[in-house]
Every structure is written in C-alpha cells, then in structure tokens.
Amino acid sequence: MPVVNENRSSSEMTSARDKNNSEDEKLANEAVIEVENLSFSYDLGKTNTLRDINLNIPKNKVTAFIGPSGCGKSTLLRCFNRMNDTIATAKITAGSIKIMGSDVSNPRVDPILLRKEIGMVFQKSNPFPKSVYENVAFGLRIGGERNKTAIDEIVEESLKRAALWDEVKDRLKESALSLSGGQQQRLCIARTIAVQPSVILMDEPCSALDPVATTVVEELITTLREDYTVVVVTHNMQQATRVSDSTAFFYLGELIEYDLTSKLFTNPAKKQTEDYISGRFG
Amino acid sequence: MLDLKHTLGDFEDSLRNTRKEVLTMASVAQQNLGSAVTGLLNRNEDLCNDAIAEDEEVNQLERAIDQRGMEILIRFNPVATDLRMVVAAMKISANLERISDQAENVARRARKVLKKDAVQEVNLIGPIYELAANLLKDAVKSFAEDDANLALTLFERDQVLDKLHRKAIKKYTTLMEEDIENLRTYLNLIFIVRCLERVGDHSVNIGEETVYINQGRSIRHIGPSALNDEDED
C-alpha cells in the first residue's frame, strides 16, 4: 500500500491496480477493505461505539452503509481513512482494518497518503475558496506535480469523470463558491478522483442536494464503480437501492446484516433489518 | 406477518386495505364458482346467471387492487415483506380474476347444458369441483394466514385434480361417441371440467405467491422442491 512512505511508490501502486484490472471478474470482486472483529471507541475504550464489526468491501463495487443516526456507520467510514485520528480520545480497541492487505492502524502508515488513496466526499460540499481549476489541481500540487500540461489534463479528465466538465469548462477560473450546491459536490468528487484514489468514501453525499442534483450525483456514483471502490453512507434507503451493489445495516454500533442490496431490500435475513428498512422502527 | 406497525399510519392502512380487498375478491370469486357449479348440478339457471353477473364485481376489485398497489409503490416505496406483499397481492388478484372468469365460463356452459335433457354423467363434475374448490379455499387461507406450509400442499393436490380431469375428459369423449344425441352436452361438460382444472392451476399460483411473501423465494414453474435445492445451496 502506498501509504507506507518508504516502501512503494505511487506509480508502483498504479501499475498494481492496472494489473488487477486485467484480472478476471472473480479477482475484480476481491475485498479492497477487510474489517475484522473491529471495535472502536471515542473515549479511550470506556465505551465501544463500534462492536466486533466484520465485513469485506469488494473491489469496483458500490457498498452502502445504512442505519439510524448514531449507529456507527459514519464512524466506521471515518476509520477507513483514519479521519478519527483528529479526535484525541478516539481509538480502535480491538480488531483491524486492512486496505488492500495493509493494516491502516500500522504506525508507519502516513494518514495523509492514506487519505490520498482513500478519498472522501462529505455531506456538505466543501470546495476551497479558490477557482474551479485550482480546487481540482490542489491535491496534485500538494502531491508534488509541477507539470502544467499534466495538471491541465488531469483537471479536465477529473471534471469529465465527475460529469461537471461541460458545465464549467468556460468557468475554470471562476470561484468554486459561485457554483450551485450540486455542482460544488461534483467538484469535490472531481477533486477527490484527481489524485487517483483506490477507494472513495461518501458520507451522505446527496443529503444537501435537490432531487435533480441528487440524480446527477447518483448517476455519477454508478459510473465511478468502473474504476473505484465506493462506500456510501446514506439515510435515504431508496438511494441505497438505486446506487449500491451491497448494503450493510448497522444498529447500535453493531453490523446487523450485510448482503447484496437486491437481497437485503427484498428478503432481509434479520428481523431488525426488516423492521428498519420497512419503517417499523420504534 | 410483522408484529410492529409501520411508522406511517397511511402506509399501514393501505397495506391492510389491500389484503382486505384481496380477501373480499377471493370470497366473491369462490362464491361465483360455487353458484356456477351448483347451478349446473341442481339445474338452477338463476344461480348460473348470478355467477355471470357477479363477475363484474371481481373485475372492479381487480382494478381497485391494481390501483392501490401502484399507489403504495409510488407513495411509500415499500421494501422487504411489504414489497413482496404488494407485488404478490396484485398477482393474486389477477389469478382471482381469472378464476372468476372460469366461473363465468362454467355458468355459460351450464346454461347450455340446462337447455338440454339431463345426463347422469354430469355427476362426474361434483368431485372435481370439490377438489378445485378446496384447493382455492386453502390457497386463499394460506394467503390470509400467511401460511406457506399450507400453500406448499397445493402442488400435490393439484396433481390429483389433474388426474381426475383427464379421467373425466376421457369418459365424456367416449360418451360423445356412444351417445350422439347428447354430444353437445358432453362437449360442454368437457369445457366445464377444463375450467375447473384451470381453477386448480390458479390456486397453485396463489399458493406460490404466498410462499414468496412468506419466504422471499420464488417457486414459480419449479415447484416446492426449489426450496429444498436452495436450502442445500
């Protein structure tokens, strides 16, 4: 994993991904994220917010996390790229998370590089107060890219991938803050994919968007799976059914059920899941 | 059935009313079939006319259930058991509508039979009707009580009905050659037997939908053995 500074370069990682892309479908479905017996606490282990979570996130698939507020789905998402490191009392109390085989808790893992490999899109779009172009180029510049032609190409490609290019190609120098909410969210997705992550985490990416912008982002999510592994936290169960291949249902810090989305929403195995998704939750 | 009520009262009411309408429709369809066959066996044309007239009520109920089902799908986006119930209710209502059509066909054929002299072999219809009516009754009961085990018994019982149906057709075909004067009557009785056999098939379909609601697994065109195969997988 490239997030361990001294071991592998970014280009090695890219070639490894290319190699994987040429593998058969079975390999394409291999787990990118492996969560084993994971427990997590926000208060140095006094209480576990997540308890004994086990799940594998398959490659090039969209996985949805659903569950009531406070069930731990966003917490788990933030464990994947160590966003919880910013909280002094937060810690993994048991188990492990492996991203492409490497333990993210390994002290040698650089969280900055980890977050480059595992990009994140938040509930509220958060473009930098810079131009549209500079927002997308930002990660590349931080990563040391100086070649303007290369940056131009990646900015254009990323904006195209984020289904935003046609709307902003003549406004690249304008402030990103002048874009609509939906456009800002897609700009944040473009910014994320510009640094070529393996995994994109999305924490309620459409909750602040109108229905049309939501549809555009949902369409984008389904196309992103061709090249990325996507994990999306959502409170909108129709959205989970529309965009995801697999769905995990969490309740009170535990993973209750994890299955193919089509199966989970038509014939869930657990009563708790059935009660929640059908709106019988007291 | 789920113990907890849905958080949305409207949704809960719509689901409950859909079930209620399916059961009302089943009741009318059963009654129509009973009137048609009783009209034939007791040579009572009024009962046959009732079965023909009442088919319209079943048609209306089918339209109402379809409309309610579509409204539920649009308004509440049901999932899991709720989704299966709505989809299955719409399919069950289509089967009940076909059963009522079969009752109407029986009644129309029966009226033709009643216009001719009575033949003793009309009595072959009785046991076939008993089997078909029991299949239908239990199919409806399995849906009403969400009883997949009862629904699964329908497949074998329908095969007994099929056997009786073949036997009766053979008998009436022979009689058509032996008793040419009553040829038209035997021909009408063959059509009636076929209608009753179709009632058995539709009852099995209703049972399949009950299994789908209860277990989330489709056994259509495969039969109950599919459940065992899936369990082994």
Interface residues (C-beta under 8 A of the other chain):
Chain A: M237 Q238 T241 F265 T266 N267 P268 T273 E274 D275 I277 S278 G279 R280 F281 G282
Chain B: L2 L4 K5 H6 T7 L8 F11 N77 P78 V79 A80 T81 D82 L83 R84 Q215 G216 R217
